[in-house]
Amino acid sequence: MCILGMSEGLVQVDGCLLSVTEEGEPMFTHGRHGLELLNPGRFQQLVYERERLFRFNGAVLGVWTDV
C-alpha cells in the first residue's frame, strides 16, 4: 500500500480517498523484549510530528481508476 499524500484527515492510497483519525492515546507494538511504546510523547501530553499515528476509520470517500 503506497500513501501518496495526506491532508486534514484524508489519505490518498492507490486510487482511493480514505478518511483517517489521529490516535491520541499512547500506542504500543510487539518488540524484541515485549511491548514497545510507539509515541512516548503522549505520556507528557506532547505531540511530536514524527510520533503522530493515524488509523483508518472505515470511510472510503472516493475511488477512481484510469481507463
N, C-alpha and C positions, 0 to 999 in steps of 0.2 A: 504494500500500500504506500503510495507516494503522496505526501502532503504538498500541495502546490502553493498554498497561501492561506493566511488566516487573518480575519478582521472582525472585531466585535462579536465574538462567539460563533462565527461561521467559519467552516473549514471546507476548502475545495479539495476533493480527493478523487482522482481518476474519473472525471466527468460527472461527479455528484456534488451537490452543495449540502453539507450536513450542519446541523446545529450542535454545538458543544457547550458544556457548562464547566466553569472553572471549579476545581476541587479546593475547598477552603480549609479542610481538615488535614492533619498530618497523614501521610500515606507511607506504606511500607512495601518492600519486596523481599522475596527469599534471597538471602545471600549465602556466602560460604559458611558463616558462623551463626546462622539463624536469620531473624528478620533485620533488615537494614532500612533506616529512615530515608525516604526519597527527598523530603523537603524539610530539613531541620529548622529553617527559619520560622516555620509555623508555631513552634513552641515558644518563641519570643514575640509572637504576633507581628512578624516581619514578612514582607513579601519581596523575595528576590526574583528578578525576572527569569533567571535560568532554573528556578525551582517551581515555577508555575506549572501546574498539572491540569489537564483538561480531559473530560470524558464525554463520550458520545451520549446524548440524552434521548436518542431514539427518533429524532425528527429528521427526515430527509426532505429538504426544501426544494430540490430540483435535480433533474437528471437530464443529460444531453449526450448526444453522440454525433460523430461525423458520418455523413452518408457518402 
